[in-house]
Amino acid sequence: MYNQKKTKSYKEIVKIPQNLKKELPTSFDIIGNILLIKLKDEIIKYKKGIAQALLKNHKNVKTVCLIHPVSGELRIRKIEIICGKKITETVHKEYGLKFLVDVKKSYFSTRLANERKRIANQVTDNEIVVDMFTGVAPFPIMIAKYAKPKIIYAFDKNKNAIKYSKENIKINNVLDKVELICTDALNIPQYLKEKNIKADRIIMNLPFSSFDFFPKALQIIKNEGVIHYYEILTDENLEIRAKNLEEIAKKHEFTLVFNSIRKIKSYSPREFYIGIDITAKRKKDADVA
Ligand SMILES: C[S@@+](CC[C@H](N)C(=O)[O-])C[C@H]1O[C@@H](n2cnc3c(N)ncnc32)[C@H](O)[C@@H]1O
């Protein structure tokens, strides 16, 4: 589960000038036993005291880290341990599953727990699923555990993400259901073509670049399939993006049905982490490569 804790109690014990208390964060993430917090510049010099108060108030937390925004192609956070054990590796539990994560080496968001479960609930028996940007494999493991897919192909270009994915599919006993491939998503069509495989369902969780890879998804999908597409967008851009996706689909002889468009979490005051469930259908007379 995503741990967005109300912070009333730590605010009461933290040693910081009264006039700055309003700048203290009201929420933070807890991945396993690591608490990740962002602090405004005004209070950064009190980071030690803030971290100590958080550590005191959260018995399961062993380490408090200051985080800078997720950045770069591999979506890795810059992390500074402020207080507690000097560790960045932890086991996070969600829906009875265990994910070994190194918060410094690969992306993981507890806030997507319900989204992963929602998708697993949609998977029907014997589906071929492709996760184009798998991270430490939370989507494939959730699907393998809560649905009955034939197989899930999970790709990531970060070798650390694949290393942790390997551990995670072992820990969760889904070795027979998930195949991990360390490569750039650009290579996925070729990889699957050689195996003569097309997907029933595709997960595209690379919020700043999913759009660039959408044509690749259309190359690997069956004549009809579902794409779970994620992108960070403002309200104004949402409609434009839907049109862009339709234009690409048209070029690839597909039509799209937008089944649902959801705001999963906020990213900045005007931007949201948007999830779009799309059914892609190949036009009847289209020439299949
Ligand atoms: C936002 S994370 C999502 C991870 C995972 N799906 C999750 O929900 O926790 C995106 C992942 O895509 C990977 N990635 C970035 N660019 C890629 C590319 N061109 N090909 C394959 N993987 C890529 C990153 O290493 C990262 O693990």
The ligand as an ORCA input file, in Angstrom:
! r2SCAN-3c Opt
* xyz 0 1
  C       8.808      5.006    -14.268
  S       9.790      3.561    -14.167
  C       8.504      2.355    -14.077
  C       8.889      1.100    -13.421
  C       7.760      0.141    -13.098
  N       6.895     -0.089    -14.240
  C       6.964      0.584    -11.890
  O       5.800      0.884    -12.043
  O       7.530      0.618    -10.784
  C      10.380      3.414    -15.826
  C      11.384      2.310    -16.048
  O      11.706      2.328    -17.462
  C      13.085      2.077    -17.627
  N      13.477      2.657    -18.930
  C      13.712      3.952    -19.245
  N      13.970      4.086    -20.561
  C      13.869      2.858    -21.102
  C      14.007      2.361    -22.408
  N      14.299      3.163    -23.430
  N      13.840      1.032    -22.616
  C      13.553      0.204    -21.584
  N      13.420      0.621    -20.307
  C      13.558      1.922    -20.060
  C      13.757      2.693    -16.422
  O      14.976      2.059    -16.156
  C      12.689      2.463    -15.324
  O      12.964      1.292    -14.603
*
